[in-house]
Amino acid sequence: MLSQLFSHLAQIPGPEFLKYYFIFGVIVLSTARFLAKRDPTSANESIEPTKLSPLELATLRQGSKGAILLSILSLWQQKLLLITGEGKKAYLDRTDKQATNLNLIESVLWKLVEAPFAYRKLFQKPQFELLEKAIEPVTTKLEDLRLIPDTLLRTRHKHIRLIARLLLVLVGLSKTYLGLTHNHPVGFLLVMVLGFYIASEFLLSYHTLRHTQLGRKLLKDSSVRFNWLRTEPYKASLAVDENLLYGVAVFGLSSFALTELGASLSDTTQLANSTYINSASCAGCATSDGISSGGYSDGDSGSSDGGCSDGGGSGCGGCGD
């Protein structure tokens, strides 16, 4: 088989091969991404958005970062937390009110802010690891509901990525070897092989495929279900209503920043300007499945490799203090 491959490759002139290899690479990566995104959960029955708590929806949408922001808002809504400053200078502090009936993540946050605590420090390694541990039960539930890939689906993704890479590298390096043995230039080909390898890491990585088809459908349904929060006339009661938590979980804090409702949330919307994420992990980044502050679109566009943000953008970069 390999001898036949070498024989066919040897007959294709270098410049012509580059064109064929580019087309081949695009087809391989597009097919691999299509197969990875079209997972078996498409056959599962849809889940009503309100069957999940706001915390679970926030974790589904934005991972650990979403869970942390939603928990901060919940504590603020219960008048247990004060938020002062903005962006890099945002601080969290307790109020005098006694805390009761906190969930695990809120309890960890409550302990961390025993004294005025810089918001950015929540995303530094020691604190972030504590919070991620508290978020694990929520993540496990999302896996059980097949909204995010479980072990089997992650293994399936790895196999698809491995096969795609093997095809790209086998063909590319085989032609490279033939070129070297005949003293032909292979620089452009090596750059193309490396480019496709890097593209496979981005297009087929866990962070890019962190929602199942069922999970993407739920996020899309949620943006429709709670769109009334952004379109109906403002009511003061919303600031203490659980629907507010659902709205922030689905659309992000930044989507309310310029609305009448956002005016009543001025303390918390200050956090929407912050772009912190743990330098050791990008678990809280938004992804290229189309999540944005404007809602959810089941597409592949709009992705980037820049910093994480509340409610907008995608990618896993900009980590650090």
C-alpha positions, 0 to 999 in steps of 0.5 A: 500500500505504501509503495503504491502511495509513493509511486502515485506521489512521485508522478505528481509535479511539486507545484501541482501537488501543493494545490492537490494537498491543500484541497485534500487538507481542507476536505480532511479537516472539514469532514473530521469536524463534521463527524465530530460535531454530528455526535450521537446525541442528535437523536436524544429528546430535547431538554426544556431550558428550565429543567436546568438551574441558572448555574447549570446553564451558565456552566454549559455556556461558559464553563468554569468562568460562567459558573463563577460569574453566575455565583457572584451574581447570585450572592450579590442578588441575595445581598451577601456580596458587595462589588466595588471598582471595575475591571482590574480594580474590581473587588468583592467583599461580604456584607453584614448579612448572614449567609444561609443555604449556599450551594458548594460554589457559593460557599467557596466564594464566601470563604474566599471573600472573608476580607476584600478580595480582588476579583482577578485573583479568583482566576489565579491557580490556587483559588481557581482550582478550589472553585473548579473542584466545587464546579465538578458536580455540575459538570458531571451532571451536564455529562450525564445529561449528554450536554457536554462530551463524556469520556466516550465522546471525548475519546471519539473526538480524539480518534477523529482528530488522530485519524485526520492528522495521520492522513495529513502527515502521512501524505505530506511527509511522504511527498516531502521525503520524495522531494528530498531524495530528488533534491527538490525544494520542500519548504512550502510543503512543510509549512503547509503540513505544519499549518494543517496540523495546527488547524486540526488542533484548533478545529478539533480541540476539546474547547472547540467541541465542548458542547454536544449537539444536544447541548448546542440545541439547548443553548439555542432554545434557551436564547429564545426562551429567555429573550423576553428579558431583553425585549420586554419593558423593565420591571424593578422586580427582575433585579431580585428574580430568578429569571435574571439569573437565567438571563445572565446564564444564557446571554452574559452580563455584558448583554444587559450593560446598556439596558434599563435592567443593566442600570439596576445591575451596575455593580455586577456589570462592572465585572463584564469588563474583566477578561481574567482566566486562570493561566493554567487552564482555559476551561472557562473560555467561550468557544467557537460554537457561536456563543456570544453576548447576543445569544447562541447561534449553532455555527462555526463562525466568529471564533478567535484565539484571543482573550476570554470575555464574559458573554462574548468572543471565543477562544482560549488565549489572554490567560494570566494576571 
